[in-house]
């Protein structure tokens, strides 16, 4: 029985995020996760400043 191949619209949509691999201790990983969560929520002062800057 033939498998058919690629179907348009099949599978999970792309998120646009890249996968990066790093090495960290458990304590470092906790810090990384906490920082990443703040970045995702947009609660960092650096991000607020970056949003104010307009590219020319």
N, C-alpha and C positions, 0 to 999 in steps of 0.2 A: 504494500500500500504506500503510495507516494506521500511524502511529508509536506509538500506545498511550498515551503520557503517563507520568506519575509512577507509580512502583511502590513499594509499601511495602517498606522495608528496603534499597532500592537506594542505591548510592553509599557513600562513605567516612563512617564515624561522626564526629560532631562531637567535637573535642578539648576544647572549652571555652576555648581560648585566643583572644585577640583579636590582630589584626594591627596593629602600630604602625609608623609610618614616621618615621625620624630621619635627619638628615644628620650624617655623621662622617667625619673623615679616616681613612686606613688605620691609623694608630697608635691613634686613639681607638677604632676598630672592634675592634682586637685587645683593648683593655682591656674594652670592653663584652662581647665574646664570652667572655672569661675570667671576668668577674663573673657573667654569666648561667649559665655552666656550674657555678660554685660554688653559685649559688642553686638550680639544678635538683637538685644532689646533696645540698643541705641542709647544707653545710659552713661556713656563715657564722655567726659568733657572734650577730649580730643576729637571725637566724632561730631560733636555739636559745632566745634570750631571749623572743622572740615566742610560741614554743610553750609556754613556762612560764606566760605571762600568761593568766589565765582571764577570759573575758568574763562580765560580770554581767548 
